[in-house]
Amino acid sequence: MVSNKFVETLFEKKIVQDEALNDIPLHSGVSEKDGEFLQKIILENKFKNTLEIGCAFGISSLYICAASSQNEDYSHTIIDAFQTDWKNIGVLNLKRAGFTSFELIENLSEIALPQLLDKNKKYDFAFIDGWHTFDHVMIDFFYINRMLEVGGVITFHDLDMPSQKKLFRYILNYPCYEFLDSVNDIPTSKTLNVRIKEAFFVLPLKLLSTIVPKRIRYELFSGEILKSNEKLGLDGTVLAIKKTKEDDRDWRWFEDF
């Protein structure tokens, strides 16, 4: 990984500072393990045109820029309508760490992303960590998918949230994407309801999968029973998917999830 003394100091002290150098407790950022996971993907693929939804104190931004800046002509775009509410500490931290090739768009992602698409912007890496409702993350993904280069990677934070898991079960059906990896910083556990269902239906499901059409199986059982979150890689905190080809789905395309 790229060593970033500035980030290491932030985690060590668990303090960030505003423009007046007032100390503020560090919270609401990616963990060190999550940040190193993002760096690993960027470094291995030599990604240099990166996009991020959400900034807060700028911890993930620091990890992303530290990795993408290994390319001379790197560029990082941040969409965060609420950076002022965070006392602009995310941007301040990037500047304090010596990064300059970044742009902050202070607007809502559902407004900013269509504008970027209209400008024919292209990216090879994206990190989505904004508003976490199912529909909002779906909107973020929809537009980023339109701008992501083939071979590019989209990563999502807070994979442990129910809204995220449900959405990713749908996205992982896209024929133009494949599961790349996930990081298990805070492993999640199955609900008692799911454990009971699995105990009773694991053998019948194996039999049904060979004789019953997929559509009917999904009508009879929940997706989490048919394909466990663990098997799909949805048991951690950050998920990464890779775009393998252009999105050429038919207008009638749909897959149960």
FENBEL-V429910 format. One record per run of one state. SS is the DSSP state (~ for helix, > for strand, _ for the rest). FROM is the first residue (numbers start at 1). LEN is the number of residues. Records with the same first field share a line. If there is no record, write none. Layout:
SS=FROM-LEN ; FROM-LEN
//
This chain:
_=1-4 ; 14-1 ; 18-5 ; 26-6 ; 46-3 ; 54-5 ; 69-6 ; 80-9 ; 97-5 ; 106-3 ; 119-4 ; 129-5 ; 158-4 ; 172-5 ; 184-8 ; 212-2 ; 221-2 ; 227-2 ; 233-5 ; 244-14
~=5-9 ; 32-14 ; 59-10 ; 89-8 ; 109-10 ; 134-14 ; 162-10 ; 192-20 ; 214-7 ; 223-4 ; 229-4
>=15-3 ; 23-3 ; 49-5 ; 75-5 ; 102-4 ; 123-6 ; 148-10 ; 177-7 ; 238-6
//
